[in-house]
Amino acid sequence: MTTLAGRLLAAADEFHLLHEPTNPQPTLSYDSIQPQRWYEYYDAARYSELRRFLEQALAAGDLTEQIATRASGARSPRDAMRVLRYAQRKLPMRLAPRPAILKDPFMAFSARTLQAEDGLKVVLTVRHPCAFAESFVRAGRAFDFNNLMQPALLEALPGEAGTISELANAPPPLTEQAAHLWRIVYGFAAQFLLPDPHTFLLSQDRLVSQTRDTVDALFAFAGARQSASVKTFLAKNLQSAGTDFSGSASYIRRDSEAVLDKWRMRLSAADRDLVRELTGGITAQLGYREASWHIAGEPR
């Protein structure tokens, strides 16, 4: 969802796109502050560090030197293509400076600080917790909850501190990991981001079922115009026939309705019940009410 939302907004003439500036494992195709952990929390005490990096990344600086440095680190044709992609991303920033969309799911906690310190607008993207769990399990990669063992984050979420410690010491099965991670990330968002008028809640379900109204509201929030390039992007990426992420499938170019309902076909009833049990306390705040959990044909 962050990829789709970020690229949709960046298709507007008003913005550039800064890709995952807090990804701990960046490729040669983009800039990152390279934090020690996934979901690094830059609170007020550390904000100057993040702010300084973002300013430098957006300024583009000596682009020739940056490209040469990255090219010297290329070890394969794929790396070379990533360096080319880096140049394609950075050159417009150098030639025509303008505000940027910070597209980064790992900034989920630091978004609070960006909002509080500099008044940045936050587009909070969200998927149904079961949809998130299905994707998480399908990817097959466990999440190390030691990444969340950050003193400032644990202090901000005292009710989750004990659970995070337990998850770090004894990781549960993937479905349970996904449910806990969804609850922790969006529990933080519900507490600190949703009450702020500078936050726009963008759910996958609404984007698919009410595309026009949702896109209109999103662009009004961002203060951007829906140019011809935006309309082309929407036509290509929300009206596509691809239905999955397997193989060479695009992250955003797919049959949105099919993707939306995938979890209903792939998660077992037991897994759905588990996800609901572990996330139910905050799902309604994110727009997922009773009806969103039901499967057609199953007894309620």
Secondary structure, DSSP 4 states (H G I P E B T S, - for coil): -HHHHHHHHHTSTT-EEEE-TT-SS--TTS-----SSTT----GGGHHHHHHHHHHHHH--SHHHHHHHHHHT--SHHHHHHHHHHHHHHHHHHHS---EEEE-GGGTTTHHHHHHHH---EEEEE--HHHHHHHHHHHT----GGGG--HHHHHH-HHHHHHHHHHHHS---HHHHHHHHHHHHHHHHHHHTTTSTTEEEEEHHHHHHTHHHHHHHHHHHHT----HHHHHHHHHHSS------STT--SS-S-HHHHHTHHHHHS-HHHHHHHHHHHHHHHGGGT--GGGG--TTS--
